Amino acid sequence: MLAKRIVPCLDVREGKVVKGVQFRDHEIVGDIVPLAARYAQEGADELVFYDITASAHDRVIDKSWVSRVAEQIDIPFCVAGGIKTIEQAREKLAFGADKISINSPALTDPSLITRLQDEFGRQCVVIGIDSFYDSESNSYKVKQFTGDEAATKDTQWFTQDWVEEVQKRGCGEIVLNVMNQDGVRGGYDIEQLSMVRSICDVPLIASGGAGTMEHFKTVFEQAKVDAALAASVFHKGIIDIGELKQYLHTQNIAIRR
Amino acid sequence: MSNDSNSVSPSSSDLTVIIDTGCANLNSVKFAFERLNANVVITADFDVIRSAARVVLPGVGTAGAAMAGLVEKDLVNLITSLTQPVMGVCLGMQMLASLSNEYGGRSNQAIECLNLVPTEIGDLDNKGLPLPHMGWNQITVTDHPLFTGIENGSYVYFVHSYRAPLSDYTLASCEYGETFSAAIGKGNFFGVQFHPEKSASVGAKILQNFLNMGKAQ
């Protein structure tokens, strides 16, 4: 049976892993490669590295660490941050990344999704979506350039429309990051994730809000996502990945152990 | 017993060659062999490939693009003439088949593949589950030497939307919507649909089993 995936996300800034609260006030958590190796050892199913400054500041990540990660860890990983061209994507994949994740550049030029799919196959093409609940209009909307608070802006897209658009254009997986929940550890947004799940035919990764082991159980059982991404609970040692997987196993959730 | 080979030091007569198909993810396969202290190179050089102890045919992307790449590099006749163990990985496994129905937008006709394992690649019948089939799934293995010491129910990492059906050439199977071939083979040509290079300790064991093949030169 296909296992539900536990995915630590390592937000990268200036070559270090950082974590902010609701995308702000970033603090340094540690070095990339040792953290990656530790998570792989503890039983992480996959890793995501996201350069939170790259898109906003119009530059791409320093990629030397991509190769160092690929040399040392034997689980899949995805690289995100400022990838705007086929060549930039090819470089990350050549260094050993399994997937590349596109967020803001896909909003600027949605045709990029199709071009990446044609070149590398849709299995490499992950679309990250920063979605927030807009209480004024009582709807879910997509934000762009969230790596930098000053550059962050609203888009024309309602979340469900963008989810359908990126699938039509050829993405192979969606990471839905619910911004209202990010870093505050109050639980995944089950209602929004369930809504997106119902219109998402590619694998769906929940992101934003994990605080307890029960939150993971709930998001797998109720929102039926394929994977759950989290950062601070792992970086701060609030949840141990091995213990989390043991717990989920006892709750009858399919988990690789 | 088979673990003894972990300590065997690499030598030029025990070379593992990863065929440079021009696709993007070759380094991850190379790194995985290097973690096992294997002597491994990525090349499209005919003589080096011919003289290798064993050969890996990697691949990501679409079957149409990958076969076009092999034709462009004039590798088709070379690969089909190899007599040492040849292992396809993911799309590399699918290219060992006779045909693939993954057009990749290039045509509406099935793609002719290497025709080394008589089976046809088609759509995975996902029965409404998300596609691609992405993530860690369990395999049921046969007694092929590639799976020595691998228990049924072991998890390996898959990413694909097309599959080889179950057939006489199935070496391992997996279930996602339907039961399909997680590995196929005929003679010295075999392949795995999953990514052993990304499948943690189980994958490393499978790669070590592959390194144990083709030692007698």
Boltz contact constraints between the chains, C-beta under 6 A:
constraints:
  - contact:
      token1: [A, 2]
      token2: [B, 135]
      max_distance: 6.0
  - contact:
      token1: [A, 2]
      token2: [B, 137]
      max_distance: 6.0
  - contact:
      token1: [A, 2]
      token2: [B, 176]
      max_distance: 6.0
  - contact:
      token1: [A, 3]
      token2: [B, 136]
      max_distance: 6.0
  - contact:
      token1: [A, 5]
      token2: [B, 135]
      max_distance: 6.0
  - contact:
      token1: [A, 45]
      token2: [B, 136]
      max_distance: 6.0
  - contact:
      token1: [A, 70]
      token2: [B, 28]
      max_distance: 6.0
  - contact:
      token1: [A, 70]
      token2: [B, 31]
      max_distance: 6.0
  - contact:
      token1: [A, 71]
      token2: [B, 31]
      max_distance: 6.0
  - contact:
      token1: [A, 74]
      token2: [B, 200]
      max_distance: 6.0
  - contact:
      token1: [A, 75]
      token2: [B, 198]
      max_distance: 6.0
  - contact:
      token1: [A, 75]
      token2: [B, 200]
      max_distance: 6.0
  - contact:
      token1: [A, 76]
      token2: [B, 157]
      max_distance: 6.0
  - contact:
      token1: [A, 76]
      token2: [B, 198]
      max_distance: 6.0
  - contact:
      token1: [A, 90]
      token2: [B, 24]
      max_distance: 6.0
  - contact:
      token1: [A, 93]
      token2: [B, 24]
      max_distance: 6.0
  - contact:
      token1: [A, 93]
      token2: [B, 25]
      max_distance: 6.0
  - contact:
      token1: [A, 94]
      token2: [B, 24]
      max_distance: 6.0
  - contact:
      token1: [A, 96]
      token2: [B, 27]
      max_distance: 6.0
  - contact:
      token1: [A, 96]
      token2: [B, 28]
      max_distance: 6.0
  - contact:
      token1: [A, 120]
      token2: [B, 61]
      max_distance: 6.0
  - contact:
      token1: [A, 121]
      token2: [B, 60]
      max_distance: 6.0
  - contact:
      token1: [A, 121]
      token2: [B, 61]
      max_distance: 6.0
  - contact:
      token1: [A, 121]
      token2: [B, 62]
      max_distance: 6.0
  - contact:
      token1: [A, 123]
      token2: [B, 132]
      max_distance: 6.0
  - contact:
      token1: [A, 123]
      token2: [B, 159]
      max_distance: 6.0
  - contact:
      token1: [A, 172]
      token2: [B, 132]
      max_distance: 6.0
  - contact:
      token1: [A, 202]
      token2: [B, 130]
      max_distance: 6.0
  - contact:
      token1: [A, 203]
      token2: [B, 130]
      max_distance: 6.0
  - contact:
      token1: [A, 203]
      token2: [B, 134]
      max_distance: 6.0
  - contact:
      token1: [A, 256]
      token2: [B, 136]
      max_distance: 6.0
  - contact:
      token1: [A, 256]
      token2: [B, 155]
      max_distance: 6.0
